[in-house]
Amino acid sequence: MPNGYAQFLRPAFVAQEATAMVGILFTSVYGLLAIVGGILGYRQADSKPSLISGLISGTLLLVAAGLQLQQQQSGLWLAIAVSLLLVIVFIVRLLKTRKFMPAGLMTAFGVATLIALGSS
């Protein structure tokens, strides 16, 4: 490959890496939000299901982010699956309670995460 050709492709590669990093960042933050939300749900409402589901889903999202950092395709698919599941659960909860916190926040951030993952 001629040297000039490699330099021509470099900006596209850097842009692709940056896009992937945005997806990883969103996945990580969504995982932390799920964990913190589960802990808060337990402390405020003594909800063990909130604690368990928050810890499990948050941990899965953090594992997915780690796998994505290692450039493993399974991390992307795990992040999409968990995020999609959480978005569905929180949309149902939002429609039921009509309260933005926590269902609306988690739905909005879940959709943003899915968009970021879809573009990576």
LINURRA-V935713 format. One record per residue. RES is the residue in three letters. SS is DSSP state (H for helix, E for strand, L for the rest). PSI is psi in degrees with one decimal (NA if undefined). Layout:
BEGIN
RES	SS	PSI
RES	SS	PSI
END
This chain:
BEGIN
MET	L	127.7
PRO	L	147.7
ASN	H	-39.5
GLY	H	-34.8
TYR	H	-40.7
ALA	H	-39.8
GLN	H	-31.3
PHE	H	-37.7
LEU	H	-21.4
ARG	H	-47.6
PRO	H	-37.2
ALA	H	-39.7
PHE	H	-42.3
VAL	H	-41.5
ALA	H	-39.0
GLN	H	-41.8
GLU	H	-41.6
ALA	H	-40.9
THR	H	-41.9
ALA	H	-38.3
MET	H	-33.3
VAL	H	-43.4
GLY	H	-41.0
ILE	H	-41.9
LEU	H	-47.5
PHE	H	-40.9
THR	H	-43.8
SER	H	-46.3
VAL	H	-39.9
TYR	H	-38.1
GLY	H	-44.3
LEU	H	-39.6
LEU	H	-40.3
ALA	H	-43.2
ILE	H	-49.1
VAL	H	-41.2
GLY	H	-38.9
GLY	H	-41.8
ILE	H	-44.1
LEU	H	-40.1
GLY	H	-36.7
TYR	H	-43.5
ARG	H	-39.2
GLN	H	-38.8
ALA	H	7.8
ASP	L	40.6
SER	L	100.8
LYS	H	-35.7
PRO	H	-37.1
SER	H	-43.2
LEU	H	-49.1
ILE	H	-48.0
SER	H	-36.8
GLY	H	-43.2
LEU	H	-42.1
ILE	H	-51.4
SER	H	-39.9
GLY	H	-42.5
THR	H	-42.0
LEU	H	-40.0
LEU	H	-38.0
LEU	H	-37.7
VAL	H	-43.0
ALA	H	-41.1
ALA	H	-40.9
GLY	H	-41.9
LEU	H	-37.7
GLN	H	-37.7
LEU	H	-30.5
GLN	L	8.3
GLN	L	36.6
GLN	L	125.1
GLN	H	-29.8
SER	H	-30.7
GLY	H	-40.1
LEU	H	-46.9
TRP	H	-36.7
LEU	H	-44.0
ALA	H	-42.4
ILE	H	-45.1
ALA	H	-48.0
VAL	H	-43.2
SER	H	-43.2
LEU	H	-43.5
LEU	H	-44.5
LEU	H	-40.2
VAL	H	-44.5
ILE	H	-47.3
VAL	H	-44.3
PHE	H	-26.8
ILE	H	-44.5
VAL	H	-44.4
ARG	H	-38.5
LEU	H	-43.5
LEU	H	-33.3
LYS	H	-45.3
THR	H	-24.8
ARG	L	24.1
LYS	L	133.6
PHE	H	-37.3
MET	H	129.7
PRO	H	-11.5
ALA	H	-43.7
GLY	H	-43.1
LEU	H	-47.1
MET	H	-33.7
THR	H	-48.4
ALA	H	-45.1
PHE	H	-31.4
GLY	H	-42.5
VAL	H	-42.1
ALA	H	-39.3
THR	H	-43.6
LEU	H	-38.6
ILE	H	-45.2
ALA	H	-40.6
LEU	H	-36.9
GLY	H	-27.4
SER	L	-3.2
SER	L	NA
END
